[in-house]
Amino acid sequence: MMLDNARRLITPSARSDVPPFMVMDVMAAAARIEAAGGRVVHMEVGQPAAPAPRSARDAARAALDLGDVGYTAALGIPALRERIARSYADSHGVTVEPERVVVTTGSSAGFILAFLAMFEPGDRVAVACPGYPPYRHILTALGCEPVMIEISAATNWSITVDALLETHRRTPLKGVLVASPANPTGTMMRPEALTELISAAEGEGIRFISDEIYHRLDYAFPAETAAKFSDKALIINSFSKYFCMTGWRVGWMVVPDALVRPVERLQQNLAISVPTLSQVAAAAAFDGVVEMDEVKHGYEENRRILVEGLPKAGIGKFLPVDGAFYLYADVSHFTDDSLDFAKRMLEQAGVAATPGIDFDPVEGKHFIRFSYARSAADMREAVDRIGTWLKRG
Ligand SMILES: Cc1ncc(COP(=O)(O)O)c(C=O)c1O
């Protein structure tokens, strides 16, 4: 009895039992190689190598010097909410009222707020497989049920209307979450496909969440925002990727009118507000678009090097390299254990990439994700190293 009580005091909750990120194993192994003086080309990490725009860093420095770093309004600094709202008119010709914009601690905190505001425990929410693992892990931790809908070349690497409705008929869904461009696939949905999916979902009472974190990093065709097609969809975005501000932890949501106040109450209680210096920097980041477009052109060059170079190196099968900074390669002709393949590629070729099983527990064993967010020189070196390694057998 005493033993039972003692155990109860230290037993973690069942809901905290979410899987780890396996890429962390690869990163730890890469760090060991580097500590021993070895060279590693990093293509495992999904973050830009470039710093935040100069305008953002200057604004943060000026605010810091003033020292006025108190809490802000829970929904965010008004000037930032207005600037974000204006960006929808500038980039997409869509009117978004600043009142519907909520500043969040990275898009990661946006997911928590959105899921809490939209869903009850037990609600089923569809996500694509392969997909970004925290979607399903956050849903699980909150007591919701992620429902993985398999995507493939046959579905244009996105959730189709048919797949959504078929899943919904089997057991009703309360929500669906899509990303375009997506992680890990780097693929995008055509605007028509996005509109159709939104109408089909909303027609069935399924709430639509659009993760637009890789917007502005589109190469195949312009990415369209779900805000253009519905004012009931919830949009999640972030300064992490295009604006190169991962560590600043600042993002935003555009929420339907009816969710503004619930999200405000949740944010008040969960976080009070988002870090103030990061919000100040984010508002100024929009003045750094020319600088960030240069960074984007760098990714385009990296993409060209990989799309041309990897087939010559022996990796010739990959998904359409539409956007974000990911190339998702099919390595099934080499392995059916992508974790082992990633480890060997790291140890023997000095190239770190992410095993697909992080994103897709089944088919992911045949895939590797390359991130091309670093320099062109790194990309050329990676292609050479992989080519030499695969030829060696
Ligand atoms: C698809 C996707 N959504 C959301 C995030 C979370 O980013 P952040 O919390 O930095 O905004 C990431 C990070 O890699 C991502 O790839």
The ligand as an SDF file (V2000), in Angstrom:
LIG
                    3D

 16 16  0  0  0  0  0  0  0  0999 V2000
    5.0710   22.2450  -40.1910 C   0  0  0  0  0  0  0  0  0  0  0  0
    5.5680   22.9330  -38.9650 C   0  0  0  0  0  0  0  0  0  0  0  0
    4.6720   23.5670  -38.1700 N   0  0  0  0  0  0  0  0  0  0  0  0
    5.0690   24.1550  -37.0370 C   0  0  0  0  0  0  0  0  0  0  0  0
    6.3920   24.1630  -36.6260 C   0  0  0  0  0  0  0  0  0  0  0  0
    6.7400   24.8320  -35.3140 C   0  0  0  0  0  0  0  0  0  0  0  0
    7.5000   25.9850  -35.4670 O   0  0  0  0  0  0  0  0  0  0  0  0
    7.5320   27.2000  -34.4380 P   0  0  0  0  0  0  0  0  0  0  0  0
    6.9760   26.7700  -33.1550 O   0  0  0  0  0  0  0  0  0  0  0  0
    8.9830   27.5690  -34.3560 O   0  0  0  0  0  0  0  0  0  0  0  0
    6.7210   28.2960  -35.0620 O   0  0  0  0  0  0  0  0  0  0  0  0
    7.3580   23.5350  -37.4250 C   0  0  0  0  0  0  0  0  0  0  0  0
    8.7740   23.5060  -37.0100 C   0  0  0  0  0  0  0  0  0  0  0  0
    9.6180   22.8720  -37.5980 O   0  0  0  0  0  0  0  0  0  0  0  0
    6.9330   22.9040  -38.6200 C   0  0  0  0  0  0  0  0  0  0  0  0
    7.7870   22.2680  -39.4250 O   0  0  0  0  0  0  0  0  0  0  0  0
  1  2  1  0
  2  3  1  0
  2 15  2  0
  3  4  2  0
  4  5  1  0
  5  6  1  0
  5 12  2  0
  6  7  1  0
  7  8  1  0
  8  9  2  0
  8 10  1  0
  8 11  1  0
 12 13  1  0
 12 15  1  0
 13 14  2  0
 15 16  1  0
M  END
$$$$
